[in-house]
């Protein structure tokens, strides 16, 4: 895209930004309904393009990843936004049906999932809550929700969204948040890695494009740099790498680094960002059976290998109890599971170099498979020294299919958990997400110690027996870093995305998933009807389940549920 085209796109948005900011809620809902219909129309072709680009075998289980993290995630967000704006249009609060409470320390917690009968049926046993920032009262949380829609009038603004290249729904979700939460006209600059999705997104957003509220741009870093510096761009949102953020705010190279250290930005416009994480998974010791070991090994491998490991919250550091009698069994089960998953292609640029960088630090890496070439080679790095603050695996996001492991002492589960929380907060880079896996009996025994651990963890999303990817997919839950990073030490970013309940000042999201899958849970007195989730890389019917759930989200009908449940039970 040349400079003339970019200037023309920004000029259109500048002319129309005031109209968008002041558009009625009913008109905005009409646009959302149009987006929903067109997402359903293009969903199959969208997924087909993603599967081809990522070199996933057609009609294979990994195709389900593209359905769930693409059209399904967008459709779910659109439905959530339609409900939120509908409540506001009726003069009500978007939090009107939420249960809420205050923790003993006074922090406000909102129960945001499940909310509907369909939620309870499709993700039975799952839950999510949002902890608000500590200074807020329950009245504050209610009063400040959807704050953009509480003002009498608004000045229009133009936001530049720099799209992510790995997960297909991220660019349109980021645009939705800027437009419908903050009232901005948007220019979406597609990432060169997945700009093949641009035509589908342009069709989805066509009503907003026709009205002059959305434009698209294509190209490499030079296009991004031009747009960021453009006087017609009021704000920037980027999903990517902290180095990209630093280059945007302070400039590239050594001079940019000196500016960062002095906190002398080149641009003063607001920049929000989601910038990844060295994601830890804490495994808390307990009375695990062989079946528990096998299932949770599949869970950890999913956290690592979903989307061929090219996720900003792919598990990277497994934090294990040093003296747990089942620790060796669990690590062996992870090895076994990694070996039996079909190989994936390294579609994301730079994978080979990133693995070489890891090898330079750990030449003794344990390769799980010997293949070379375009495949993503799977590897383990074990017995890392948790006391080594300079350990590469604790400080550099891999974005490659290597899982590392460290151990911590602790005579009891409570002692181990306390050390694990301290280690993750102080020694592991980033604050986007952390996973905890523990047996229900252990959770009951920990009681207040577990609650304290949740309060102490400085992460934007905490998964309890759930991968934090669930927090990404559930549009009710804000997605972003733990708040408070300085501009010149941005870590996992600033601000939030998704958050389609339009909550103001969230601190963290906590998502929960059952420890046992259905029907094995029934033998343990855990009542729910959730079998192995469709996003597990070991789910044999993931592609069928995901497509059916997506079609259901587009047009919910009770008659579609039996087909979903039938496939889910065979996964």
MIMI-751581 format. One line per field, with one value per residue (C-alpha): residue number from 0; residue in three letters; z, y, x. Coordinates in Angstrom, 2 decimals, m for minus. Last residue first. Example, Ala and Ser with C-alpha at 12.3 -4.5 7.8 and 13.67 -1.06 7.14 Angstrom:
<atoms>
seq: (1_0)
type: (SER_ALA)
zz: (7.14_7.80)
yy: (m1.06_m4.50)
xx: (13.67_12.30)
</atoms>
This chain:
<atoms>
seq: (570_569_568_567_566_565_564_563_562_561_560_559_558_557_556_555_554_553_552_551_550_549_548_547_546_545_544_543_542_541_540_539_538_537_536_535_534_533_532_531_530_529_528_527_526_525_524_523_522_521_520_519_518_517_516_515_514_513_512_511_510_509_508_507_506_505_504_503_502_501_500_499_498_497_496_495_494_493_492_491_490_489_488_487_486_485_484_483_482_481_480_479_478_477_476_475_474_473_472_471_470_469_468_467_466_465_464_463_462_461_460_459_458_457_456_455_454_453_452_451_450_449_448_447_446_445_444_443_442_441_440_439_438_437_436_435_434_433_432_431_430_429_428_427_426_425_424_423_422_421_420_419_418_417_416_415_414_413_412_411_410_409_408_407_406_405_404_403_402_401_400_399_398_397_396_395_394_393_392_391_390_389_388_387_386_385_384_383_382_381_380_379_378_377_376_375_374_373_372_371_370_369_368_367_366_365_364_363_362_361_360_359_358_357_356_355_354_353_352_351_350_349_348_347_346_345_344_343_342_341_340_339_338_337_336_335_334_333_332_331_330_329_328_327_326_325_324_323_322_321_320_319_318_317_316_315_314_313_312_311_310_309_308_307_306_305_304_303_302_301_300_299_298_297_296_295_294_293_292_291_290_289_288_287_286_285_284_283_282_281_280_279_278_277_276_275_274_273_272_271_270_269_268_267_266_265_264_263_262_261_260_259_258_257_256_255_254_253_252_251_250_249_248_247_246_245_244_243_242_241_240_239_238_237_236_235_234_233_232_231_230_229_228_227_226_225_224_223_222_221_220_219_218_217_216_215_214_213_212_211_210_209_208_207_206_205_204_203_202_201_200_199_198_197_196_195_194_193_192_191_190_189_188_187_186_185_184_183_182_181_180_179_178_177_176_175_174_173_172_171_170_169_168_167_166_165_164_163_162_161_160_159_158_157_156_155_154_153_152_151_150_149_148_147_146_145_144_143_142_141_140_139_138_137_136_135_134_133_132_131_130_129_128_127_126_125_124_123_122_121_120_119_118_117_116_115_114_113_112_111_110_109_108_107_106_105_104_103_102_101_100_99_98_97_96_95_94_93_92_91_90_89_88_87_86_85_84_83_82_81_80_79_78_77_76_75_74_73_72_71_70_69_68_67_66_65_64_63_62_61_60_59_58_57_56_55_54_53_52_51_50_49_48_47_46_45_44_43_42_41_40_39_38_37_36_35_34_33_32_31_30_29_28_27_26_25_24_23_22_21_20_19_18_17_16_15_14_13_12_11_10_9_8_7_6_5_4_3_2_1_0)
type: (UNK_UNK_UNK_UNK_UNK_UNK_UNK_UNK_UNK_UNK_UNK_UNK_UNK_UNK_UNK_UNK_UNK_UNK_UNK_UNK_UNK_UNK_UNK_UNK_UNK_UNK_UNK_UNK_UNK_UNK_UNK_UNK_UNK_UNK_UNK_UNK_UNK_UNK_UNK_UNK_UNK_UNK_UNK_UNK_UNK_UNK_UNK_UNK_UNK_UNK_UNK_UNK_UNK_UNK_UNK_UNK_UNK_UNK_UNK_UNK_UNK_UNK_UNK_UNK_UNK_UNK_UNK_UNK_UNK_UNK_UNK_UNK_UNK_UNK_UNK_UNK_UNK_UNK_UNK_UNK_UNK_UNK_UNK_UNK_UNK_UNK_UNK_UNK_UNK_UNK_UNK_UNK_UNK_UNK_UNK_UNK_UNK_UNK_UNK_UNK_UNK_UNK_UNK_UNK_UNK_UNK_UNK_UNK_UNK_UNK_UNK_UNK_UNK_UNK_UNK_UNK_UNK_UNK_UNK_UNK_UNK_UNK_UNK_UNK_UNK_UNK_UNK_UNK_UNK_UNK_UNK_UNK_UNK_UNK_UNK_UNK_UNK_UNK_UNK_UNK_UNK_UNK_UNK_UNK_UNK_UNK_UNK_UNK_UNK_UNK_UNK_UNK_UNK_UNK_UNK_UNK_UNK_UNK_UNK_UNK_UNK_UNK_UNK_UNK_UNK_UNK_UNK_UNK_UNK_UNK_UNK_UNK_UNK_UNK_UNK_UNK_UNK_UNK_UNK_UNK_UNK_UNK_UNK_UNK_UNK_UNK_UNK_UNK_UNK_UNK_UNK_UNK_UNK_UNK_UNK_UNK_UNK_UNK_UNK_UNK_UNK_UNK_UNK_UNK_UNK_UNK_UNK_UNK_UNK_UNK_UNK_UNK_UNK_UNK_UNK_UNK_UNK_UNK_UNK_UNK_UNK_UNK_UNK_UNK_UNK_UNK_UNK_UNK_UNK_UNK_UNK_UNK_UNK_UNK_UNK_UNK_UNK_UNK_UNK_UNK_UNK_UNK_UNK_UNK_UNK_UNK_UNK_UNK_UNK_UNK_UNK_UNK_UNK_UNK_UNK_UNK_UNK_UNK_UNK_UNK_UNK_UNK_UNK_UNK_UNK_UNK_UNK_UNK_UNK_UNK_UNK_UNK_UNK_UNK_UNK_UNK_UNK_UNK_UNK_UNK_UNK_UNK_UNK_UNK_UNK_UNK_UNK_UNK_UNK_UNK_UNK_UNK_UNK_UNK_UNK_UNK_UNK_UNK_UNK_UNK_UNK_UNK_UNK_UNK_UNK_UNK_UNK_UNK_UNK_UNK_UNK_UNK_UNK_UNK_UNK_UNK_UNK_UNK_UNK_UNK_UNK_UNK_UNK_UNK_UNK_UNK_UNK_UNK_UNK_UNK_UNK_UNK_UNK_UNK_UNK_UNK_UNK_UNK_UNK_UNK_UNK_UNK_UNK_UNK_UNK_UNK_UNK_UNK_UNK_UNK_UNK_UNK_UNK_UNK_UNK_UNK_UNK_UNK_UNK_UNK_UNK_UNK_UNK_UNK_UNK_UNK_UNK_UNK_UNK_UNK_UNK_UNK_UNK_UNK_UNK_UNK_UNK_UNK_UNK_UNK_UNK_UNK_UNK_UNK_UNK_UNK_UNK_UNK_UNK_UNK_UNK_UNK_UNK_UNK_UNK_UNK_UNK_UNK_UNK_UNK_UNK_UNK_UNK_UNK_UNK_UNK_UNK_UNK_UNK_UNK_UNK_UNK_UNK_UNK_UNK_UNK_UNK_UNK_UNK_UNK_UNK_UNK_UNK_UNK_UNK_UNK_UNK_UNK_UNK_UNK_UNK_UNK_UNK_UNK_UNK_UNK_UNK_UNK_UNK_UNK_UNK_UNK_UNK_UNK_UNK_UNK_UNK_UNK_UNK_UNK_UNK_UNK_UNK_UNK_UNK_UNK_UNK_UNK_UNK_UNK_UNK_UNK_UNK_UNK_UNK_UNK_UNK_UNK_UNK_UNK_UNK_UNK_UNK_UNK_UNK_UNK_UNK_UNK_UNK_UNK_UNK_UNK_UNK_UNK_UNK_UNK_UNK_UNK_UNK_UNK_UNK_UNK_UNK_UNK_UNK_UNK_UNK_UNK_UNK_UNK_UNK_UNK_UNK_UNK_UNK_UNK_UNK_UNK_UNK_UNK_UNK_UNK_UNK_UNK_UNK_UNK_UNK_UNK_UNK_UNK_UNK_UNK_UNK_UNK_UNK_UNK_UNK_UNK_UNK_UNK_UNK_UNK_UNK_UNK_UNK_UNK_UNK_UNK_UNK_UNK_UNK_UNK_UNK_UNK_UNK_UNK_UNK_UNK_UNK_UNK_UNK_UNK_UNK_UNK_UNK_UNK_UNK_UNK_UNK_UNK_UNK_UNK_UNK_UNK_UNK_UNK_UNK_UNK_UNK_UNK_UNK)
zz: (21.11_20.84_23.61_21.95_18.61_20.17_22.27_19.23_17.19_20.07_20.46_16.96_17.62_20.46_17.92_18.14_14.79_14.52_17.80_16.69_13.43_15.41_17.83_14.88_13.26_16.53_17.32_13.86_13.79_17.35_16.81_17.79_20.72_21.54_20.74_23.34_21.92_21.74_25.48_26.83_28.18_30.01_31.67_35.27_38.77_40.53_42.89_41.96_39.94_38.11_36.98_34.72_32.48_31.81_32.20_35.63_36.90_35.95_34.40_36.09_34.76_36.91_35.24_36.57_37.41_35.67_35.52_33.63_32.43_28.89_29.08_25.85_27.62_24.38_24.72_27.72_28.56_28.83_27.72_28.64_29.72_29.25_30.98_29.33_29.53_33.11_33.76_36.17_35.16_34.86_31.13_28.79_28.08_29.75_30.17_28.69_25.30_26.45_24.00_25.65_29.11_27.73_26.43_30.11_30.09_32.71_35.85_37.47_34.77_35.90_33.56_33.85_36.05_39.34_41.50_45.12_45.18_43.57_46.03_48.94_47.82_47.64_51.17_52.36_51.34_50.71_51.77_49.45_46.51_47.28_47.20_43.88_42.38_41.11_37.87_37.84_34.65_34.41_32.01_30.77_33.39_31.72_32.44_35.06_38.11_40.50_40.05_38.87_41.59_44.37_43.29_43.08_46.54_48.11_46.15_47.36_50.98_50.64_48.87_51.76_52.34_49.63_47.15_43.67_40.33_36.83_33.44_29.86_26.90_23.38_20.42_19.45_20.31_22.88_25.12_26.70_30.43_32.30_29.58_29.27_32.94_34.25_37.62_38.30_41.52_39.65_38.26_35.22_35.65_32.25_28.76_26.53_22.76_19.90_16.38_14.46_10.98_8.10_7.83_10.44_12.12_15.17_17.60_21.35_21.38_24.85_24.99_25.85_23.71_26.13_25.59_21.95_21.49_22.52_19.98_17.34_18.18_17.66_14.36_13.10_14.12_12.41_10.33_11.58_9.51_11.34_10.15_12.67_13.57_14.56_18.35_19.61_20.67_22.68_24.59_25.53_26.67_28.76_30.30_31.20_32.91_34.91_35.95_37.13_39.22_40.81_44.08_44.47_45.94_43.62_43.05_39.39_37.60_33.85_32.04_28.46_28.20_25.08_26.13_23.22_20.92_18.11_19.70_16.56_17.05_20.30_21.18_24.61_26.41_24.61_25.90_29.41_29.03_27.50_30.51_32.66_31.15_31.52_35.10_36.14_34.65_36.55_39.74_41.27_45.07_45.17_44.18_42.57_38.91_38.10_34.40_33.56_30.45_29.30_28.13_25.19_24.16_24.33_23.74_24.17_22.74_23.59_21.47_22.79_20.02_20.00_23.63_26.09_28.89_29.56_29.17_26.29_24.56_24.85_23.36_20.48_19.80_19.74_17.16_16.54_17.81_21.27_21.14_18.02_18.42_22.07_21.11_18.43_20.97_23.37_20.80_19.23_19.59_18.91_19.57_18.43_19.14_17.43_13.86_11.55_12.38_10.88_12.91_13.55_9.95_8.41_10.80_10.02_6.28_6.64_8.86_6.05_3.97_4.03_5.21_5.98_6.63_9.04_9.86_6.32_6.14_3.40_5.56_8.50_6.32_4.79_8.10_7.41_3.73_4.63_7.19_4.56_2.08_4.78_5.75_3.29_5.43_7.78_8.13_6.58_9.63_8.60_9.37_10.68_10.52_13.01_13.92_17.66_20.24_23.12_23.79_20.42_18.05_19.94_21.15_17.76_16.09_18.59_17.98_14.20_14.48_17.13_15.43_13.21_15.86_14.63_12.66_15.06_13.70_14.20_15.07_14.29_16.13_14.88_17.30_17.42_20.20_22.39_23.56_26.58_28.30_29.71_26.59_26.86_30.52_29.60_33.25_35.55_37.71_38.26_39.11_41.22_43.14_43.89_45.21_43.26_44.81_44.48_40.67_39.68_39.90_36.97_37.30_34.96_35.13_33.44_34.76_31.64_28.68_26.03_28.36_30.97_28.34_26.43_29.56_29.83_32.07_32.71_33.08_34.32_38.08_39.22_42.08_44.07_46.36_50.00_51.64_52.59_48.95_47.78_45.81_42.43_40.54_37.10_35.56_35.38_34.57_31.15_33.15_32.11_30.11_27.48_25.07_27.66_27.87_24.08_23.94_26.18_24.42_20.96_22.31_23.64_20.37_18.44_20.80_20.40_16.64_16.66_18.84_16.71_13.42_14.28_17.47_17.50_13.76_13.24_16.19_14.89_11.78_14.15_14.12_10.40_7.68_5.46_6.65_8.27_6.09_8.12_5.00_3.77_7.14_7.44_3.97_4.66_7.97_6.26_3.45_5.99_8.07_5.20_5.51_9.30_9.64_7.24_9.45_12.61_11.03_9.93_13.49_14.78_12.32_13.46_17.09_16.24_14.70_17.84_20.01_18.16_16.30_18.15_18.06_14.54_13.22_14.81_13.23_9.69_8.24_10.00_8.86_5.23_5.55_7.09_4.09_1.63_3.37_3.30_m0.39_m1.21_0.91_m1.03_0.00)
yy: (m36.71_m39.13_m37.44_m34.07_m35.35_m36.49_m33.34_m31.07_m33.10_m33.13_m29.34_m28.29_m28.78_m26.27_m23.58_m20.79_m19.10_m17.84_m19.42_m22.76_m22.67_m22.08_m24.89_m27.25_m26.25_m26.71_m30.11_m31.53_m30.19_m31.29_m34.85_m36.73_m34.42_m34.87_m31.26_m30.19_m27.29_m29.34_m29.88_m33.47_m34.18_m31.58_m32.87_m31.74_m33.18_m33.97_m36.88_m38.77_m41.57_m38.92_m37.12_m40.02_m39.19_m36.38_m34.91_m34.54_m31.37_m29.23_m25.85_m22.50_m19.03_m16.16_m12.75_m9.96_m6.24_m4.80_m1.01_m0.33_m3.26_m3.07_m6.41_m6.98_m7.18_m8.19_m6.04_m4.58_m1.75_m2.04_m4.61_m7.89_m6.27_m2.49_m1.32_2.12_2.77_1.55_m1.57_m1.14_m3.47_m7.26_m7.78_m8.13_m9.82_m8.76_m11.64_m11.50_m12.47_m15.94_m17.03_m15.33_m16.52_m20.06_m19.60_m19.34_m23.14_m24.45_m26.48_m23.04_m20.54_m17.09_m14.11_m10.62_m11.88_m10.70_m13.74_m12.66_m12.81_m16.23_m17.47_m16.09_m18.07_m21.19_m20.64_m20.00_m23.51_m25.59_m28.77_m28.10_m27.41_m30.56_m32.64_m31.06_m32.03_m29.19_m27.53_m23.82_m21.82_m18.29_m15.46_m12.00_m10.87_m11.19_m12.58_m15.32_m14.63_m12.40_m13.18_m16.75_m17.57_m15.97_m17.88_m21.12_m20.60_m20.15_m23.13_m25.37_m24.43_m25.03_m28.38_m29.50_m30.13_m27.65_m27.54_m26.02_m27.69_m26.36_m27.39_m26.17_m26.80_m26.16_m25.76_m22.21_m18.75_m18.87_m15.89_m14.93_m14.39_m17.62_m19.91_m17.81_m18.24_m14.91_m15.13_m18.51_m19.63_m21.81_m23.90_m25.70_m29.44_m30.17_m28.70_m30.53_m30.55_m30.66_m29.92_m27.75_m29.21_m27.20_m29.19_m31.54_m34.57_m36.10_m36.11_m35.47_m33.63_m33.26_m30.00_m30.48_m27.51_m25.23_m21.56_m21.90_m24.40_m21.79_m19.33_m22.05_m22.69_m19.00_m19.06_m22.01_m20.41_m17.11_m16.86_m18.64_m21.66_m24.18_m27.21_m29.55_m33.14_m35.51_m35.90_m39.22_m37.97_m35.03_m37.35_m39.75_m36.93_m35.40_m38.81_m39.16_m35.76_m36.83_m40.12_m38.34_m35.92_m38.61_m38.89_m35.12_m34.06_m31.23_m29.84_m28.76_m25.42_m26.08_m23.07_m22.37_m22.87_m21.08_m17.75_m15.62_m18.49_m19.99_m23.43_m25.29_m23.58_m25.54_m27.22_m25.86_m25.49_m28.61_m30.52_m29.37_m30.61_m33.92_m34.40_m33.53_m36.45_m39.03_m38.09_m38.01_m41.48_m42.77_m41.37_m38.03_m37.67_m34.19_m32.00_m28.59_m28.24_m24.58_m23.73_m20.68_m18.53_m16.45_m13.77_m11.90_m8.29_m7.03_m3.29_0.11_3.17_6.66_9.43_10.93_9.75_9.76_8.75_9.93_7.37_7.71_3.95_3.95_6.78_4.85_1.81_3.89_5.18_1.64_0.48_1.45_4.34_5.12_4.44_2.29_0.61_m0.15_m1.70_m3.84_m4.97_m5.87_m8.33_m8.60_m7.16_m3.42_m0.66_2.89_6.16_9.50_8.67_11.65_13.02_9.93_8.53_5.15_4.96_5.50_3.03_0.36_0.81_0.51_m2.56_m4.50_m4.05_m3.90_m1.31_m1.59_1.03_1.31_4.03_5.33_4.17_1.65_0.36_m0.17_m2.09_m4.06_m5.21_m8.93_m8.50_m6.61_m9.29_m12.02_m10.03_m9.40_m13.03_m13.45_m10.78_m13.58_m13.30_m9.81_m8.46_m6.48_m2.77_m2.10_1.55_2.23_4.84_5.19_4.91_3.39_0.22_m0.27_0.88_0.09_m3.22_m4.26_m3.47_m5.62_m8.47_m8.10_m8.34_m11.12_m13.54_m15.20_m16.13_m15.91_m12.72_m10.03_m6.84_m3.33_m1.39_2.33_4.34_7.45_9.73_11.44_13.81_12.52_13.64_13.24_10.76_7.48_5.45_5.71_4.62_1.14_0.09_2.99_3.05_m0.69_m1.18_1.98_0.78_m2.50_m0.50_0.14_0.76_m2.88_m3.10_m5.43_m9.19_m10.78_m14.20_m17.17_m20.54_m23.93_m26.87_m27.11_m25.36_m26.02_m26.52_m23.88_m21.29_m22.20_m21.60_m18.15_m16.29_m18.70_m16.77_m13.16_m13.60_m10.16_m9.79_m6.58_m6.41_m5.64_m7.82_m10.40_m10.55_m8.50_m10.06_m10.05_m12.02_m10.61_m10.07_m6.26_m5.91_m4.35_m1.73_m0.72_2.14_m0.19_0.97_0.00_m3.53_m3.83_m2.57_m5.41_m8.06_m7.03_m6.91_m10.46_m11.74_m10.04_m11.45_m14.98_m14.58_m13.43_m16.33_m18.82_m17.39_m17.69_m19.23_m21.92_m22.68_m22.47_m24.71_m27.23_m27.70_m29.38_m32.43_m33.18_m32.25_m30.83_m31.43_m28.22_m26.30_m23.09_m21.14_m23.86_m24.23_m20.46_m20.16_m23.01_m21.46_m18.18_m20.05_m21.86_m18.77_m16.40_m16.45_m16.82_m13.81_m11.98_m12.52_m11.50_m8.35_m7.34_m7.86_m5.74_m2.96_m3.02_m2.86_0.29_1.84_1.03_2.52_5.81_7.10_9.88_8.47_7.18_10.53_12.27_9.81_10.20_12.91_11.59_8.06_9.20_11.18_8.15_6.00_8.71_9.13_5.38_5.16_8.06_6.56_3.31_0.00)
xx: (m13.31_m16.25_m18.23_m17.72_m19.04_m22.31_m22.61_m22.29_m24.76_m27.24_m26.93_m27.99_m31.72_m31.59_m30.83_m28.24_m27.50_m23.90_m22.83_m24.33_m22.41_m19.22_m20.02_m20.56_m17.28_m15.40_m16.88_m16.11_m12.52_m11.79_m13.02_m9.86_m9.09_m5.39_m4.45_m7.01_m9.04_m12.25_m12.26_m12.18_m15.66_m17.73_m20.91_m20.52_m20.82_m17.55_m18.30_m15.14_m16.76_m18.79_m15.63_m14.65_m17.64_m16.75_m13.28_m11.66_m9.97_m12.98_m12.14_m11.71_m10.91_m9.62_m9.37_m7.20_m7.17_m10.21_m10.35_m13.62_m15.67_m17.04_m18.91_m17.03_m13.69_m11.89_m8.75_m6.96_m4.58_m0.82_1.73_3.37_6.66_6.29_9.43_9.74_6.00_5.82_3.78_0.86_m1.93_m1.54_m1.28_m4.21_m7.52_m10.75_m13.20_m16.69_m15.24_m14.31_m11.61_m8.64_m9.62_m9.85_m6.30_m5.41_m5.33_m7.70_m7.08_m7.15_m6.15_m5.01_m5.29_m3.80_m0.99_0.51_m0.18_m0.71_m4.52_m4.58_m1.95_m3.95_m7.00_m4.86_m3.55_m7.13_m8.24_m5.09_m6.88_m9.82_m7.51_m5.53_m8.71_m9.67_m6.26_m4.13_m3.07_m2.22_m1.71_m0.26_m1.11_m0.12_2.39_5.77_9.22_9.54_11.74_9.77_6.10_6.56_9.10_7.04_3.94_5.92_7.39_3.96_2.64_5.47_4.84_1.10_1.60_3.76_7.48_8.31_11.15_11.00_11.54_12.19_10.95_11.24_8.95_10.26_7.93_8.81_7.53_10.35_9.59_12.90_13.46_12.76_14.14_17.29_18.18_19.50_17.69_19.29_17.60_15.10_17.95_16.58_16.11_14.63_14.72_12.29_11.96_9.53_10.71_8.26_8.35_9.77_12.99_14.32_12.83_14.51_11.59_11.40_14.69_16.18_18.13_21.80_22.83_20.94_21.84_22.88_20.07_17.50_18.90_18.82_15.16_14.45_16.31_14.29_10.99_11.78_8.62_5.48_4.47_6.63_4.67_3.12_4.01_1.23_0.83_2.19_5.61_4.29_1.97_4.76_7.05_4.27_3.54_7.22_7.13_4.08_5.61_8.75_6.73_4.59_6.51_6.57_9.89_10.88_7.40_7.10_7.05_6.69_8.12_6.99_3.23_1.96_0.46_1.67_0.84_2.94_3.32_2.09_m1.30_m1.74_1.55_2.47_m0.86_m2.03_1.01_0.09_m3.50_m2.47_m0.19_m3.22_m5.12_m2.32_m1.43_m5.08_m5.62_m2.56_m4.07_m3.06_m3.00_m1.47_1.45_0.78_1.77_2.44_2.37_4.45_4.01_6.95_4.57_3.18_2.92_m0.64_m0.44_m2.01_m0.26_m1.50_0.01_3.25_5.54_9.33_9.42_12.07_11.98_15.74_16.21_13.79_15.64_18.88_17.16_15.83_19.33_20.63_18.13_14.54_12.40_11.10_7.35_7.03_10.43_9.64_6.30_7.93_10.52_7.71_6.37_2.95_m0.50_m0.39_m2.90_m2.20_m3.95_m4.63_m3.63_m4.09_m0.64_0.97_3.87_2.24_1.07_4.49_6.14_3.54_3.98_7.76_7.34_5.61_2.51_m1.26_m3.77_m7.47_m10.16_m13.07_m15.62_m16.24_m19.87_m19.06_m16.20_m18.53_m20.95_m18.05_m16.55_m17.08_m16.17_m13.00_m12.17_m12.45_m10.31_m7.67_m7.22_m4.33_m2.65_m1.67_2.11_2.21_0.33_m2.74_m2.93_m6.43_m7.47_m10.20_m12.82_m12.83_m15.61_m13.67_m15.65_m17.31_m14.57_m11.39_m12.79_m14.12_m10.80_m8.92_m11.35_m10.91_m7.11_m7.02_m9.41_m6.80_m4.28_m0.65_m0.01_m1.20_m2.74_m1.45_m4.58_m4.44_m7.06_m8.81_m10.64_m14.03_m14.88_m17.66_m21.08_m23.35_m21.08_m22.38_m21.72_m17.95_m18.13_m19.35_m18.93_m18.02_m21.17_m21.37_m17.69_m17.75_m20.83_m19.06_m16.13_m12.94_m9.51_m8.48_m8.65_m11.46_m11.23_m13.02_m14.59_m14.76_m16.46_m16.36_m18.42_m20.56_m19.01_m21.67_m24.65_m23.91_m23.05_m26.24_m28.31_m26.78_m24.33_m21.49_m19.25_m18.89_m18.80_m17.63_m15.14_m14.61_m11.57_m12.39_m9.72_m12.34_m13.38_m16.30_m19.11_m20.77_m23.38_m23.89_m27.32_m27.29_m23.61_m24.31_m26.24_m29.73_m31.20_m32.61_m29.92_m27.31_m28.70_m28.73_m25.17_m24.05_m26.12_m24.90_m21.36_m21.59_m23.00_m20.19_m17.57_m18.92_m18.94_m15.31_m14.13_m16.07_m14.76_m11.05_m9.67_m12.36_m12.56_m8.79_m8.06_m10.59_m8.47_m6.01_m8.36_m7.81_m10.31_m7.53_m3.96_m2.61_m0.15_m0.49_m1.46_m3.81_m5.54_m5.92_m7.44_m9.86_m10.87_m11.76_m13.54_m15.72_m16.38_m17.22_m21.02_m21.05_m18.79_m21.11_m24.14_m22.30_m20.89_m24.40_m25.67_m22.82_m23.67_m27.29_m26.11_m24.17_m27.28_m29.27_m26.53_m26.72_m23.69_m21.89_m18.35_m18.93_m20.10_m17.14_m14.70_m16.11_m13.88_m10.78_m11.55_m11.76_m8.51_m6.78_m7.67_m6.60_m3.23_m2.69_m3.48_m1.16_1.59_1.57_0.00)
</atoms>
